[in-house]
Amino acid sequence: MPLRKIIVPLTAAAAVLAVTATAAVLKAPATSPPASPQRLLAQHGPGAAIMIAAHRGYWRGAPENSLGAITQAVTHGAQIVEIDVQRTSDGELVLMHDDTVNRTTNGTGRVADQTLAQIKALRLRAGLGGGQAPVTDVTVPTLREAMQAVQRTGTIINLDKAWGYRDQIYDLLVELGQLDQGLFKGSAPVAEVTAFLDRDPRILYSHVVDDGNAGDIGAFPGRKPQAYELIFDRLTDPQIQPAAVVKARTTSRVWINTMWYGLAAGYTDEASLRDPALGWGSVVGRHGADMIQTDNEDLLGEWLKARARGQQWPVVPEGTVRVQAEDYSTAGKGVGYYDTDDTNSGGAARKYEGVDVGDNAGAIVVGWIRPGEWIRYDVTVPRTGDYRITARVSSPYKPAGRFTLDFGAQGVTAPVDVLTTTSHDAFTDQVVAEKRLSRGTLSFVLRIDPAAYQNFNIDYFELRRP
C-alpha cells in the first residue's frame, strides 16, 4: 500500500482542538499573490489553476464556522472558505451548520428560535463539536463579522445553506463593499437562479448539481455560474460523465468535494493521503476538477505544489519508520495479537483475522478497540538512536482510551491517554514517547489498558528521529 502523508505533531492544546480563536482581521500580505481569488475564479477550462476551498474553515485549529477557523484557513492556503449560514429569531445572520446549536455550542435549541443576543451568549465547542468536545471561549460569529475578517485578503466566502437568505445577504455584501467576496450557492431551478443573477452582474454563484438536476449543466440562458459543484456517489452518474464535465468547463469551473464518502464516488481526503490517485489526483486528472473542497487544505496545497514540480507525494522523511496499524504481525491469534472475539468488525483489510480493521472515509484504521486487547508489530529500525514515537489517532470521546507500547527488553512506554479529536474521522498525531532504539529488527506490542474506557481509532505509528 502506498505511504500516507505525515501530519506534523500538534501541540497539546491544538491536538485537543481547544484553541481559543481570535477574531482579528487578517492583514494583507506584504507581497501580493500572483492572482487574486476573484481573478482565479474567473478562469476555467484546461490550464486553470486549481483552487482550494476549506470546509467550514480550518476546524483543526479553531471551532468550525468560527472567525479563527476562517482566518486560519486562509493562512493554510485556501482561496475560498466555505461557511454555513442560519438566521436568528430577530433576523440576524450567523454562522452555524446545523439548524440547532446543540452539536457545536454549550447550548441547546434551534437557531431560528433564539435572538442574536442569546446566540452570542453561547460558546463554541472545539473542532467539529459534539457533546464531549471541550468548550472554548469563542463565540458564534455573525456573517457580517465573518466577511469583515477577510475584507483585506480578497478571500472568497462560499455561502452554504444561505440560498433562502440571498436577498438579505446580497444587501449586506453591497453595504460592506464585498459583493466580489461572497460566492452564493444552491440547486434551485435555473429560472429562479437566473432571476437572482440578473439582479446584479457582479453576483458570484456556484450551482450544485446531483443526479436530480444533472440537466442544469449548460442550461443557463444568460449569465453562467462561476462554478458547477458536482455531487456524485457513482462514476455512472450523468453529471460526472466526460461530456457533462466538458460542457461545464466550457463556461465555468468544476468544483468537487473530497471530505467524505458519497460526495465524489469514493474519492476522499483520507484516501488521497494514502495515494493521491485514490482521491485528489483522480478528481483533477480524470474528472476535470479545478476547485476542490477539503478538510485538509494545507496538505492539498502541498500535493498541488509537488504535482507542479513533478515530484512524488507523499514522502516519508528518510530515517522515519511508519507502521500502518493494519500491518500487524502475521504470527496469528495469541502470538501476533489478542482480540476479544474472532470477528473483524470492519473488514477493510485482513478480513479473515480477528483484529478489527475499518475504513474511515478512506483511512484504513484499527478500531473497535476493547480493554485488554493487544497487537504486535514487527519493524526494522534503520539506525541506533533516539526516536520520537507518535500515533495517528481519532476519537470524539473523552476519555477516549489508554494504551502503552511494550518494546520488550527495551522497555515499556508510560500510559498514553488518547486525545479527543472531536470525530472518528478527525485524525491527529499524538506523541507517545521519546525512546532510544537499537538498529535492527524489533517487535513492539500495543497493549490496551484493561481498566480504561476505550473508543478510538489508530491509523499508524511512526518512529522518527528528532
N, C-alpha and C positions, 0 to 999 in steps of 0.2 A: 504493500500500500504506500502511495507517495507520502512524504513527510508533511506534517502540518506546520502552520506558521507559529513562530514563537510569539507569545504575548508577554510584553515586558511586565515583570512583577510589580504590583501596585503597593503603595504604602498601606499600612493597616487601615488608615481612615478611608482611603479610596477603595480598598478591597471590600469593605462592608457597604460601600456606596453611601456613606453617611456624610457626604461632603456638604458643607454649608455654602451654597452658591451665592455669588454676589450678583447684584443687579446692575453692575457697572456697564455703561455703554462701551462697546469695543471701539478703539481708536483706529483710524485708517492707517494702514502700513506706510512706512516711510517711502517705500518704493512701490509704485502702482503695479498691479499684476498685468500680464500681457493683454488680457481681455477681461472686461467686467462680466459678471454673471449675466447681465442683460444682453451683452453682445454675444456671449456664448449661447444663450437661449435662442437667439435669432438664427443661429446656424443649424443646419440639418443636412441629412444625407451623408453619403460616403465622405470621409475626411473630417467630419465634425468632431471636435474634442468631446470626450466622454465627461459628463457632468455627474457629480456625486451629490445625492440627496440624503440627508441624515434623518433617520426615522425617529420622530419625537425628540430630536436633538441628541446630544451626546449624553444619554442617560447613564452611561457607565461612570460619569464623573459628577453628575448632579441629577436631581429628580427629573423624570420625564416631563416634558412640556413646561419646564421652568426656564427662567431667564438664564440661569447658569448653563443649562443644557443647550440652549440656543447659542450662546456666545462661545461655549467650548466646542460645539460642532464646527463653528467657523474656524477656530484655531486648529482643529483636527482635519481640516481640508475640505469641508463641504461648501459648495457654492449655493446649495439650496437646503433649507431646513424645513422639514415637514412638521407641522403642529396641528392640533385639533382644537376646534372652537365650539363652545357651548354658550348659551345665553342665560343670564340670571333672571330672577323674577322681576327685577326692576330694569331689565333691558340692557344690561352691560354685557359685553363680550369678554369671556375669559377662556383661558387655555385649560382644556380637560378632555381626555379621550372618551371616558365613559360618560353616560348621562347622569351617573351618581358620583359622589365624591368618596365613596366607600373604599375603593382599592388604593387610591393614590394619596389620601389625606388621613388625618386623625379624626375626621368627622364622618357623618352618615347623611344620607338623603339625596334627593335629586337636585342637580344644579338649578334646574328651572323653578324649583320651589324655594330657593334661597336668594337673599339680596346679595349685592356685591359686598356689603359690609360683613355679612355672615360668612361669605366665601373667604374674604380676606382674613378673617379671624382664625381660619384653619391653617395647619402646617402640612407641607407635603412630606410623604414618605420617600425614603431613599430609592434610587434606581427605578425599577419598574413597579414599585409599590407592593401591595399585599399586606395582609394582616400582621405578619411578623417582621416586616421591613422596618428599620429604625425610622423614627420621626425626626425630621430635620427642623431647623428654624426658618426654612424657606416658605414663602407664601405663594399662593396661586397668582400668576400674573394675569393682567388684562391683555387683550390683543393690542391695545394702544401701547402698553409698556413693552410688549414683545417687538413691535415694529420700531419703536424708538431705540431699542437695544442694538439694532443693526443699521440704524439710519446712516451711519458714516461708512459702512463697509460695502454697501451695494448688494449684500446678501439677499437672495430671494426667499421669501417665506411662502411655503406651499400650504394653502389653506384647506385642510381636510375637515370634513363634517360641517362645512361652512356654507354650502350652497343655499340653504334656506335663509341665511342671513346676508346674502350677497349685496343687497342694496345698502344695508347699514354699513357693511364692511367697505364697500366702494366709497361711500361718503367719508368714512374715517381715513382711508388711504389718500383721498384727494385733499382732505384737510391737512394731513401730515406731509403732503408732497411726496408720497411714497407709492403712488399707483404702479410704478415700474418695479416695485419690490414685493408685490403681492401676487401670487400665482393662484388664481381660482381653479377649482377642480370640481368635477361632477360627472354624472352619467345621465343627466336629464335629456329629454328628446331634443333632437337637433334644432327644431324650431324654437324651443324655449331658450336654448343656449344662444342661438343666433340673435334673438331679440335682446338679450343682455349684452352681447358683444357689440351690437350696433349702437349701444348707448354711448360708447366712447372707444375710439380706435386704439387707445393706449392700454386697454384691459388685457391682462395676460391670463391665458386659460389652458388647462390640460384636460383632455376628455378621457374619462375612464371607460375602457372597453372590455367586456367579457363576452361569454357565449351569447348572451341575450341581445346584445346590441352591436355585434361584430360588423353589421352593415353600415354603421355610422362612419367607419373609416372612409374618408374621401367624400362624404355626403354633405359637407357644409357648403352651402351655396355661395356665401360671401367670404368673410374672413375665416381663416383656418385656425384651429387650435395651435398653440405653440408646441404642444406635445400630445401624443396619444399614449395613455397609460394602459398597457396590455396586461390583463389578468388572465392566466390560463393554467389549468391544472393538468392538461394533457397536450402533447405535441400534435394531436389531431384536431385541436380546437381551431375554428375558422380564423380567429383574429391573429394567430401566430403563423399562419401559412405564409410561405415566401411572397406570394403575390400581394397579400394584405400588408405585409411589412414594407414591401417596396412602395405600395401606394401611400402608406403613412409617411415614409421617409421623403416622399416627393415634396411634401409641403410642411412637414412637422418633425419634431424629434420623436424618438421611440423610447418610452420610459418603461423599465421592467423592475419589479420588486424582488429582492432575494432574501427577505428576512426569515421566511419560514415556508414549510411545505404548503402547497395549494395556491401559491401566488404565481409560480413560474415553473410548473411541471417538475418539481424536484431540484431545481437549481437554487441553492441556498448559500448564505454567507458561510455557514459552518462547513458545508461541502467544499466551498471554494478554498478554505484554509487548509484542507487536506490536499486538494489539487484544483487549481483554477479551472481546468477543463470540466470539472463537475459543477461549476457554477458560473462565476463571472466571465471566464473565458468563452464559454459557450453562448451566453446571452449576448455577448458582444460579437464574437466571430461567426456564430451560426445564425443568430436571430436579429442582428442589426441594432441592438440596444445602444443608444448614445446618452442615456440617462439611467442611472442605477440607484434605487433607494435601498439603503443598507443600514444595519445596526453596527457595522464595523467600518466607518468611514475612513479612519486612519489607515487600516490595513488594505482597504480597497485602493486608497491612494498609493500605497507602497507597491501594490501589484501593477497598477497602471504605469508607474514610473519604470518598474522592471521590464514591463512589456514594451515600453517605448525604447528601452535600451537593448532589447532582445536578450534579456537575461532570464535565467531560470528563477522561479519563485514558487513556493517559499524555500528558503535555505536555512538549515540548522547550522549555527556557527561551529567552526572547527573545534574539536575537543569536547563538544556537548553530546551527551548521550540522552536520547529521547526514547522513552519506553511507553508505547501505547498500552493503555490499560487492558485492551483485549488481547494483547500479545503475551499472555501469561504462560507459565511453564506447561509443557506438553507431557509432563510426568503422570498426569491423571489424578483422579479423585483420591484424596487422602495423602497424596505426595506433592502434587503440584497445586492443589487448592483444597479448601474445605468450604462447602456451601450447605446451607441448612436444608436444601432439597435438591433433587437431581434435575429440575426443570430450568432451562434457560428461558427466563420470563420475557426477555427482549428478542432473542433470536436474530439479532443483527449480525452476529459473527459467531463462529464455533457453536452453532445452534444445537449440536448433539452432545454438548458437555453441560456441566452444572452451573458454571459461572454465568450470571445474568448480564448479557451484553445488549444494550439498546441503541437506538438511533434517535438522537435528539436534534431534529432539524438539520441532519447532515453530520453531526458529530457522533462518532461511534464510541460509546462510553460503557463503563461498568456501572451498573445501577442496581436497584432493588437490594441494596446492601443491608445486611442484618447483623445484629450483635453476635460476636463470637466467630464470624467467618474470617477466613484468611486466604490469601492468594500469593503464590510465589512467582518471582520474576528472575530470570537469568540474564545477566548483562555482561558486556565486556568493557572494562574501564581502560581507556587508551593510555593513561599515564598516572603514576602515583602523584597525589597532590590533594589540595583542599578543594572540595566541591560544595556548591550551593545546591541543595536538593529542593525542588519545587513540585507541586502537584497542581494540575489544572482541574478545578472543581466547580461545581454549581449546586445550589440549593436555595429554595425560597424559605427555608425553615430556620428557626433559632430556638434552641440549639439545632445544628444540622447533623452533627456526628463527631466521632472522635476515633483516631487511629494512631498507630505507631508504625514505623518501618524497622524491621529487625534485620540487621546485617550480620547476624551470627557472631563470629569471633570479633568482628569489627564494631560491635555494639548495637544498641537499640536507641532510636531517637526518643526524645521526650514526647509525651502525648500531644497530638495536634488536634485542636478544636476547629472543625471545618467552618469556614466563613459563610455567612449568609450573603448570597449574591442577588437575592430577590426574585430569582426564577430558576427553574431547572435548565433553561436554555441560556442563562446568562453566566458565562464561564469567566473565571479569573484565576491567575496564577498565585498560589499561596506558598509561601516559604515554609518548608517542613523542617529543615535543619542545615547547619553548616557542618561538614564532616570530612575527615581525611580518609581517602580510599586508596587502596593499593592497586597497582596496574595488574590487569589480567581479568579472568572471568570470575564473577562472583554472583551470589544469589542474595536477594533480599525478599522479605516476606511482609506484605501488607497485612497487619493484624488489626481487626476491627474490635474496638473495646466492647466486651460482653456486657458491661453495666451501663452503657450510654445509649441514648436515643440515636437512631441512625436513619437518615433520609437525605442522601446526597449522591452525586454522580462524580466519577473520575474519568477524565478524558485521557490524560497521560501524565507521566512523571518525567522530570528532567534532572540530570546530573550535570551541572555546569560549573566550569572553572570561574571563580570570581574575577 
